[in-house]
Amino acid sequence: MGAPRIALFALEALPNARAVRRFVADHAEEIAFVGLSNAERPATGGLIGQVRRHLARSGPGFLPYLGVNFGFPDLLRPLAPFTQRLAGTVGTPEATPLAALCRRLGIPVLRIDDVNGEAVAQAFAAHAPDVIVAFHFDQIFSAATLERVRLGGINLHPSLLPLHRGPVPTIHALADGKGAFGVTVHRLAPAIDAGAILAQEAVALPDDTTATRASVRLHEHGRILVDRVLGEIAAEGAIPAGRSVPVLPYCGFPDRALLARMRREGRLLTDVRDLRDALTLSRRA
């Protein structure tokens, strides 16, 4: 078959923004539609409910990580047209917020509160994609949703699965202190980060890497693996069977004890360099 038609699902944030924008620019002709997760959707309690849960579980020390990775990029996104003109990066995909980039490329965009809801089902029916690509997406596809797409789906996860399943794998990789950073592309399954592995590579990162910079670097590297897997799908007309591995324990958001240990050991979730990156996300290429 030719290149598969893609339904791309993402939560745009600092870790994936430049990589997923470049992916969209490179695959514009193959993308049927883009689903952007609403991070403040009612089912999660909205912004206030999420902040309360993070404070109760992780404490105030987790807020800078959330601000740098999600808060500042989200708040500054509407200013992108102005900051791009100042920086001379108008039209540069990596500096263009995903929704605006899609509009420029003529790609339909859907804001998603429930990936398994009726609006998404209608989008699948209307646009008939061949494959789902999840690129830093924070909702779980049900079996029924996956069955709406002819070939199924693939997911990019910034860890060496089956290690560090869950929403913040680079925090847990950094906490482990073994330098076990890497990225995995796996088949989507109706369970968190549990599908068969299609491609995987360890990635060496500098000693001063924060959990934030690790996630940015791994998403950039993972885009290359996604392209490789999509090439295999195009050649075979199906998603490869992949390699099944045991499902290890889920690693959720960190609790206060884990964050306290990381601080004692000098392992940083984020720093001033990451803050600068977040503040200039939609300005520089």
N, C-alpha and C positions, 0 to 999 in steps of 0.2 A: 504494500500500500504506500501512498505518499505520506507526507508529514501529517500526523494526526491532528484533528481539530481539538483545541485545548479549552477547557473551562478552568480558569486560574482562580484560586482562592487564597487570599492573603489578609493579614492584619498588618497594615503598614506602620512601621515603627523604626527606630534607629537600627536595630540589628539587621533588618532585611531590606531597608528602603532602597539603597543604591543598587543592590544586586537584583531585586525584583523589578525595579524600573528598567534596568538594562535588559533583563530577560524579556519584558514586554516589548521594548523597542526592537529587539532582535527577532521576536516571534510574532510581530503584529499581524501578519497575514494569516497566521495559524490560530490565533486566539479568538474563540467564539464569543466569550464574554468574560468579564472579571467580576468576581464576588469579593467585596471588601467587608470584612467583619466590623460590625459596630461594637467597639470595645465597651461602650457604655449602655449596652442593651439592657432592657428591663429584667431579663432572666438572670442577669448577674448582679442585680441590685443597683444598677446604675453606678455612676462615678462615686457617689458618697458611700453606697453600700460596699463597694469594692475596697475603698480606702479604709473603711472601718474594719473589714476582715483582715486586711494586710496588717493594720496596726495591732489588732488583737493577737495575731499569730506571730508576726515577725518583729513588731516593735517599730519605733520611729526611725531606727537605723536603716530600714529598708526603703524609706521614702526617697532618698536621693537616687537610688537605682531606678525606681519607678519613674521619677521625674525625668531623668536623663534619657531613658530608653523609650518612654511613652509620652509623658506629660509635655515636655518642651517641644518635641517634634509636632505633636498634635496642636498645641497652642499657636505655633509659628507657621503652620502650613498655610493659613489664609493669606499670610504676608508674602508668600513666595513670588508672585508676579513683581512686587516692588523690589524685593531683595535680589531677584535674578537680574533685573535691569541695572541695579547698582553694581553687581558683580560681573556683568557681561556674560551671563550664562543662560539667557533666554533661549529656549529651544534645545538645551542640553538635557537628554533623558534623565541622567543621574540626578540632576538638580530640580527636576519637575515632579511635583507630587503626583501620585499614581492616578488619581481620578482625572486630573487635568491632562496628564499624558495620554490616558485612554481616550479622552474626548478629542484630543488633537489627532490621534491615530484612527478615530472612528470606531473604537471598540466599546460595545455596550458595557456599562458598569451597574452593578446591583449592590445596594447596601444591605447587609445581611444581619438580621436579628436572630434567625433560626435557620441554619443550613439545611435542616430537614423539613422545613415548612413549605407551604403551598407556593410562595413566590419563587423559591428556588426550583421547585418541580416544574413550574411554568417556564422558567428560563431554560431548563434542560430541554423541554419539549419544543420551545420556540427556536433554539439555536443549535440543537442536535450535536453537541460536542462528542468526540470519540473518547476522550480521556480527561480525567481530573488531575490537575497539578496543584497540590497544596504547598504553599511557600510561606512558612511562618503563619499558620492559620490556627486559631484558638478555639475551634468548635469541632465536635466529633461527628463524622459522617455515619449515618445509620446504614445498615445493610440495604434497606429499601432505597436509600438515596444513591448508594454506589451502583445499584442495579439499574439505575436510570441511564447510566452511561455505558456505551457499548463495550468498552475495554476495561472499565474500572478506573482506578486512580493510583497516583504515586504521591509520596510526601517527602519533603526535604527536612531532615532533623539534625541539628548541630551537636551530635554526640556519636560515639561509637556504640550504637545499639548492639546488644540489648542493655548496655549500661545507660543509666541516666534517662530513662523514660520520663517525660513530663514537660512542664512549661518553661523551666529555666535550667536546661542541662549544663550550661557552662558554669553556673554557680556550683553545682555539685561536682563537676570535673575539677574545678579549681580547689574546692574544699578537700577533695581526695588527695591532692598534692602529689600525684603520680605523673603529671604531664600527659594524661590520657585524653588529649583533645582530638577530635575528629568529626567527620560528617558522614551521614548515611542517607541514601535514598532507598525507600522501601515501599512495598505495596500498601495501599490504604486498606485498612480493615476496620470493622466497627468496634475497635478497641484502641486505646491510646498507644501509639508507637509500637504496635505489635505485629505488623505485617512482615512478610518475607523480605529479606534484604536483597536489593538489586545492585547496589554499588556502595562502596564504603572505602574511605581513606583516612588514615591518621594524618594530622596536620601539626607540625612543630610550630610552637608559638614562643615569642620572647619571654624571658623570665618575669618581666614587669607587666605582663598581660593582665588586664582586669577581666572580670567575667563579661563585661560589656564589650570590650574590644575583641575578646575571643568570639563572641557571638557574631559580631560584624564580619570578622575574617572568615569564619566558618560558613556563613551564608554566601559570601563571595565565592569561596571555593566550591560550595555545594552547587552553585549555579552551573558550574562546568560539569558536575556529575549528572545533574538533571538533563542537560543537553545530550550527554552521552546516552543516558537511558532512553530519551525520546528518539534518538537515532536508532537504537535497537528495536524500539516499538515500531518505528516506521519500516524497518527492514523485515521484521518478523510478522507484522500485522497483529501483534498481541503483546501484552505486557509479559516479559519473561517470568518463569515460575519463581525464580529467586531462591534464596537460601533461608530455610527456616531455622530459627534459633530459639532457645528457651526464653520465656518471658520473665525477666527479672523484676524485682520490686519497683513500684512507681516512686519517682522522686518528685514530690510536689514543691510548692513554694517553701523557702527555708523558714525554720522556726528561730526563736530568739537564741537558743543554745548554739545552733549551728553558726549563726552570724557572729555571736560572741567569740566562738573558737576561731573563726576566720580572721576576725580583727586581731586577736592575740597573735596569730601566726603571720600577720601582715599580708593576708590575701584579700585584695580589694575587689568589691563589686563594681566600682566605678571611680573615676578620678576627674581632675580638671581637664585632661585631654579629651575624655569622653564628653564632658559638658560642652567643650568647644565644638566638638563634632556634631552634637545635637543641635546647638544653636545655629550652625551653618549648614545644616542638612539640606535645605532647599535653596541653597545659594551657590554652592561650589560643586564642580563636577567631580 
